Amino acid sequence: MSVINEIFRTFGPEYLRRFGSSMPEQHRKVIADICSCRTEANSVTILRCPDCHHLHLIPRGCGNRHCPGCQQHKGQQWLGRQAVQPWSGIARSYRTAAG
């Protein structure tokens, strides 16, 4: 469970009670998705060990793009791709026109 997941599970209900009516629906959905991430609320994937044939139940992630638990691997993949780019070691500076 991620830290943000714990925070939302602990303080989310009170926060939503106090401010939920003034929050956009999408924000409430993000909180709900992250709270249910990697729980049985999102169903499970069943894997069978090829050696002992034991069934393993793996809770599914929420898949929300704002969830650090579900999207961390995408950030790592992006960083890996950037490291092999020929321009990755070049420092760049940009100037804006005064105006």
N, C-alpha and C positions, 0 to 999 in steps of 0.2 A: 504494500500500500504506500502511495506517495505521500509526502508531507501535505501537499495541497488537498489530497483526498481526505486526510485526517482532519484538516482545518475545516473543510466544507461539511464533513459529517458531524463535527463537534459544534461548530458555530453557525452552520448554514440555516438550520430551521429557525433559530432566533433572528438571524439577519433577514431571512425572507419574511418572517412575520412582521418585522419592523419596516422593511423597505421594499418588500416584494411588489406592492401595488404600484410603486413608482419606477420599477425596473422594466426594461424591455423584455419581452417574452424570451428572446434569444438568450439573454443573460441567465434567466431562470432555468432554461434548458441546459445550458453549459454546466451550471451547478448540479442539476439533477443527474446529468450524464457522468460527471466526474465522481459524484457520490456513489453511483452504481457500478463504476468501473471495476472490473476484475471481481465481481460478485456474482452470485447465482441469479441475480436479477437480470443479467445480460445473457443468461444461458451458459452452458459449459461445452467444451470440446472434450470428447472422450477418446483417449489414446490407450492402446493396448501394448504393453511391453512385449517385444518379440521373444525375449528370453523366458520370463516367468509367466507371461500372459496375464499379468495383473492389470486391471483397468485403472487409469489415472484420469481424474476429472480436473480439467484446466479451465478456470473461469475466463470468460471472454472479456476483452476490453470494450470500452464504450465507442472507440473510434472517433471521438470528437476531436476536431483539429486543435482545440485549445487544451486538451488533456496532456499533461507532460508525460504520463505513463504510457499513453498510446502513441505519442508522436516523437518521443525521444530518439527512437531508432532512425527516424527520418532526418533529424538534425545531424546525427552521427554520420549517416550516409552522405548528406550534403557536405559536411566537413571533409570527409574522405575524398569526395570528388574535387573539392577545391584544392586539396593538397597536391593533386597531380597536375593541376593547371600550370602552364608555363609562366603565367603572370602572377602566381601566388606569392612570390617573394618580392615583387615590385611595389614600392610605396607610391602612392598616388596622392596628389593634392589638387584641390579644385578651388578656383577663385570665382567669386561672383562679381558681376559688374556693380559698381557703386551706383546707388541711384535713388 
